[in-house]
Amino acid sequence: MYKKCQASFANNFFFFSPRKLSVLWEEKLKEELEKTKPLEEVCAALREELDAAHRQRIEAFEVKMKPIIIRGGPSRKVGAPIRMRIHSFVYHAV
């Protein structure tokens, strides 16, 4: 059936006046626009959902990769053994 319609359209294509062709094209365009509206809505909803998931993952990543800021420098308890090791390495390595 489709091939018959396609063949009849192709055979009659040259017999249409430019005015009839423009009307035909306008009708086909309107049909296609009506078909694409629901698809565009679904596509937009899926895009919003994907963007929300992406934002959520990026925020989680940024929180996880946030640098740890130590205020006031290292404590004396932690610093003393490190200083002793450095001192013994530097002065007693000879």
C-alpha positions as CSV (number, residue, x, y, z in Angstrom):
1,M,0.0,0.0,0.0
2,Y,2.8,2.4,0.9
3,K,4.7,1.7,-2.3
4,K,1.5,2.3,-4.3
5,C,0.9,5.7,-2.6
6,Q,4.6,6.6,-3.1
7,A,4.5,5.6,-6.7
8,S,1.2,7.5,-7.4
9,F,2.6,10.6,-5.6
10,A,5.8,10.4,-7.7
11,N,3.9,9.9,-10.9
12,N,1.5,12.8,-10.2
13,F,4.3,15.1,-8.8
14,F,5.0,16.7,-12.1
15,F,1.3,17.3,-12.8
16,F,0.7,19.4,-9.7
17,S,0.9,23.1,-9.9
18,P,3.4,25.0,-7.7
19,R,0.4,26.3,-5.6
20,K,-0.9,22.8,-5.0
21,L,2.6,21.6,-4.1
22,S,3.0,24.4,-1.5
23,V,-0.4,23.5,0.0
24,L,0.7,19.8,0.1
25,W,4.0,20.7,1.8
26,E,2.2,22.9,4.3
27,E,-0.2,20.1,5.2
28,K,2.7,17.6,5.6
29,L,4.6,20.1,7.7
30,K,1.7,20.6,10.0
31,E,1.2,16.8,10.4
32,E,4.9,16.4,11.3
33,L,4.9,19.2,13.8
34,E,1.8,17.7,15.5
35,K,3.7,14.3,15.7
36,T,6.9,15.9,17.1
37,K,5.3,17.9,19.9
38,P,4.8,14.9,22.3
39,L,8.2,13.6,21.4
40,E,9.8,17.0,22.2
41,E,8.0,17.0,25.6
42,V,9.2,13.6,26.5
43,C,12.7,14.5,25.4
44,A,12.7,17.7,27.5
45,A,11.5,15.8,30.5
46,L,14.2,13.2,30.1
47,R,16.8,16.0,29.7
48,E,15.7,17.7,32.9
49,E,15.9,14.3,34.7
50,L,19.4,13.7,33.4
51,D,20.5,17.2,34.3
52,A,19.2,16.8,37.9
53,A,21.0,13.4,38.3
54,H,24.2,15.0,36.9
55,R,24.0,18.0,39.3
56,Q,23.5,15.6,42.2
57,R,26.5,13.5,41.3
58,I,28.7,16.6,40.7
59,E,27.7,18.0,44.1
60,A,28.5,14.7,45.8
61,F,31.9,14.6,44.1
62,E,32.7,18.2,45.0
63,V,31.9,17.5,48.7
64,K,34.0,14.4,48.6
65,M,36.9,16.1,47.0
66,K,36.8,19.2,49.1
67,P,40.3,19.9,50.6
68,I,40.7,19.5,54.3
69,I,41.8,22.7,55.9
70,I,43.8,22.5,59.1
71,R,43.7,25.7,61.1
72,G,46.5,26.6,63.4
73,G,49.0,24.1,62.0
74,P,49.8,20.7,63.3
75,S,49.4,20.0,67.0
76,R,52.5,19.7,69.2
77,K,51.8,16.0,70.0
78,V,51.9,15.1,66.3
79,G,54.7,17.5,65.5
80,A,57.2,16.3,68.2
81,P,57.9,12.8,66.8
82,I,58.2,14.2,63.3
83,R,60.7,16.8,64.4
84,M,62.7,14.2,66.3
85,R,62.9,11.9,63.2
86,I,63.9,14.8,61.0
87,H,66.5,15.9,63.6
88,S,68.0,12.4,63.9
89,F,68.0,11.9,60.2
90,V,69.7,15.2,59.5
91,Y,72.2,15.3,62.3
92,H,72.9,11.6,62.9
93,A,73.0,10.4,59.3
94,V,76.7,11.0,58.9
